[in-house]
């Protein structure tokens, strides 16, 4: 994980060259506080600038804080391997980052056009780790499909490509692709392999999969990416919160998300006091969430009958104030933590009051990771207000403007003169 270091060193040089007192002369507790707001990669590089800062960044407390911050709201979706990582917080966090980097085999690494233009996928471990965290934040969406749909991966992959020897002019109002260019782009989007018409129509012209959209204005971030109700830019093609939080679409997942925030705040205290390892937090939260689903499931039908609209939100408030539905069967699992189930629900109700809806609470982690990608995207495509970006749909999925309801993959490329952002969502047939 070294690709980010050049940029980090430049930032560090600016810090250390400031006209004020050298950064390393600040009190240790102040430096620790500054590091807590940095990303793990940057703290690692920051510690390499001098011996004093290296010693400072060995702090167990610092790496525990960084890990707790990095995993906020996503503990219950971390892979099982995260539960068995090293006890040392720094080693555990980088164990998790390696799992992030290796989450899924990458898509195409290189796109070669007959005219000599080449797209090369950027090898940026920092970006890849953020994409994985975003994918895990959306993991609950993967299970909301018909049992007849074999696989749904809401965030299949997001990649950045640098354009070498650019020949295709994407900044025109109309663009017609030749057969080779269309074939390369459709292959990048995996259009043919996920087209359920494939067996009956094996000779579909690749140009049928490609849909070019004229270049956006220089405010391409706002124009090309769907925006959630909080105004966060979402580098996805189909966003579950685009239409707002008016409905309780998250359901029981919203209850789970509230409980995760309550539990992680409670468990963090023991972890910072070196009483629990980070891997144990992941294992504990997963177990408690699973047991909560079982306990709540016994009352789910009655809750929905009593409150047809937003039943889970009503249930959270009722459990906090009235003790119904009764989750006493969940209590034995909370005993080792010194928690009472109604107390947990009271904290969930406070979260609900603060954020308004369960969907807004669920989207908090997603907002965070969507936003975290924007600086890397801007570094490759060019920053908004400075360049124009065109969108090319790489599949004919009807959910992104195509005409094929049997296309499982939604994929698109956002192309600027310098590079391209490509995003894939394996939505499965009949998502709606």
Buried (B, 14 or more C-beta within 10 A) or exposed (E): BEBBBEBBBEEBEEBEEEEEEEBBEBEEEEBBEBBBEBBBBBBBBBBBBBEBBEEBBEBEEBBBBBBBBBBBBBBBBBBEBBBEBBEBBBEBBBBBBBBBBEBEEEBBEEBBBEEEBBBBBBEBBBBBBBBBBBBBBBBBBBEBBEEEBEEBBBBBBBBBBBBEEBEBEBBEEEBEBEEEBBBBBBBBBBBBEBBEBBEEEEEBEBBBBBBBBEBBEBEBBEBBBBBBBBEBBBBBBBBBBEEEBEEBBBBBBBBBBBBBBBBBEBBBEBBBEEEBBBBBBBBBBBEBBEBBBEBBEEBBEEBBEBBEEBBBBBBBBBBBEEEEBBBEBBBEBBEEBEBEBBBBBBBBBBBBEEBEBBBBBBBBBBBBBBBBBBEBBBBBBBBBEEBBBBBBBBBBBBBBBBEBBBBBBBBBBBBBBEBBBBBBBBBBBEBE
